[in-house]
Each structure stands twice: as C-alpha cells, then as structure tokens.
Amino acid sequence: MMLRYLPTLVIGLMLLAGWEVYCTLASVSPLVLPAPSGIFRALFLNRAEIGSHALATFLVAALGFSLSVTFACATSVALHFTPWAERGLMPLFVISQTVPLVALAPLMILWFGFGLLPKILLVILVTFFPMLLSLLSGYRQTPDAFADLLASMGASRWAIFRRATIPSARPGFLAGLRISATYAIVATIFAEYAGARQGLGIYILSAKNNFRADLVLSAVVVSAALTLALLGLIRLLDHLTAKGPQVRRDA
C-alpha cells in the first residue's frame, strides 16, 4: 500500500527541499515567503490555537457535507423516477453552480448572520451538484439486460432500482463523494473568511492582517490535511462496502 504513494511522497519532499534551499540561498524575507521549516515551526508553536480553529472548520464541513449527501441521494431518487422533473430542474442546478463564491458567501452572512447556518448552507450549495450529477450518471450505468430480466420476472420499478440500479451507481456515488469532499473544506473556509467567530477562515484572515505569512500557510497545510482526512474516510467506506454480504449455502 505504501509503495503506491511512494512517488507522490518523493516528489513532495523534493519540492519542499527545493523551496527550503531557495528561501535560504536567496535570502527571501519570511514576511514574503517563509521557508517550509518556518511554516512547520509556526504550526508547532501555535498548534493549540490552530487546532481549535481546525476542529470548528472540520465539524461544520462534516455536517454540511453529510446533509449535502443526504439531500443529493434523496433528490437523485426523485429525479430518477420523474424524468420530466429532471429535465426541468437540471438547468437550474447548473445555473446555481455559476454563482461565484466571492458573491455568495457575503450574501449568506448578510441573510443568515454569523452563526452555523450560513456556513452549512454554503457547503451544501457547493457540494450538492457534483453528488447529484454523479448519482444520476451512475443510475444510467445499469445494464439494460439485467433490468429487462428483472422486469420479465415481474419486478416493480422500485425493485429494479433497489436490486440493479443502486449497485450499478456505486462507483459513481463514490466518485461524487471524492469530488464533493475536496470542495467541502474549501467552501467552509471561504464562508468563515467572509464572516465567522471561529474557524480556519477567520484565522487566515487574522494572520493575513498581521502579515504572518507563516501562519497563513500553516492554516493552509491544516486545511489540506482535513481534506485528506475526509478523502481517507471515503476510501475507508469504499473498502468496507467493497464486498457485499456473503451468501450462506447449506451443504
């Protein structure tokens, strides 16, 4: 398993080493571009404060992401069984993705205040569409022969959906989870950046205003780690659900 990630690890270490050497030889000011050693030193020295902000960000992202997945699954089922609704609503879902976050996040804060709700809504808006699209695309991967066989045996539309369509949509569902997970943390931080009391977004804003590039990049490192943690949980889910229940056969 580790050999699979060895090239990525080697390239990453080479980039960090080149970055460190450049900052040292070129005498770059830490106010402009801190070296990786300075970033990790700042992260270690401020680990308690950054950790509390990171926890707040992760909880909001996880809650918003979970609600987004739930809504996307329910919506995808409804649209699958009502094609006319899919044709009517899909253009609206596409249009919703064209609204820039830089305009949407302040509006959410203006409408719903500085509490939890605007951040969760922004995460849902950003992650909902990739999940919905992946699920609908996965439903269309159902083998026609399998669906026709079940129909010839008298299976209802719901039975065909449960026994053939849902298993066929599993790869698309997991792909949508991975895509949406990469957006969840970013959307949460952006919402916090626009206005929040706690979280990596407000921490980055405070560090930027104090000209602490090392703290800004430390928060970026933590946000990347949170995204990787979400992706790791999805990979674990993929592993745990890769094999269905074993069919017991009596001798």
DANOR-V311652 format. One record per backbone hydrogen bond with DSSP energy under -1.0 kcal/mol. CO is the residue of the C=O (numbers start at 1). NH is the residue of the N-H. If there is no record, write none. Layout:
CO,NH  CO,NH
This chain:
5,9  6,10  7,11  8,12  9,13  10,14  11,15  12,16  13,17  14,18  15,19  16,20  17,21  18,22  19,23  20,24  21,25  22,26  23,28  29,32  29,33  35,39  36,40  37,41  38,42  39,43  40,44  41,45  42,46  44,47  46,50  47,51  48,52  49,53  50,54  51,55  52,56  53,57  54,58  55,59  56,60  57,61  58,62  59,63  60,64  61,65  62,66  63,67  64,68  65,69  66,70  67,71  68,72  69,73  70,74  71,75  72,76  73,77  74,78  75,79  76,80  77,81  82,86  83,87  84,88  85,89  86,90  89,93  90,94  91,95  92,96  95,98  100,103  100,104  101,105  104,108  105,109  106,110  107,111  108,112  109,113  116,120  117,121  118,122  119,123  120,124  121,125  122,126  123,127  124,128  127,131  128,132  129,133  130,134  131,135  132,136  133,137  134,138  135,139  136,140  138,141  139,142  143,147  144,148  145,149  146,150  147,151  148,152  149,153  150,155  151,154  156,160  157,161  158,162  159,163  160,164  160,165  161,166  164,168  165,169  169,173  170,174  171,175  172,176  173,177  174,178  175,179  176,180  177,181  178,182  180,184  183,187  184,188  185,189  186,190  187,191  188,192  189,193  190,194  191,195  199,203  200,204  201,205  202,206  203,207  204,208  205,209  206,210  207,212  208,211  212,216  213,217  214,218  215,219  216,220  217,221  218,222  219,223  220,224  221,225  222,226  223,227  224,228  225,229  226,230  227,231  228,232  229,233  230,234  231,235  232,236  233,237  234,238  235,239  236,240  237,241
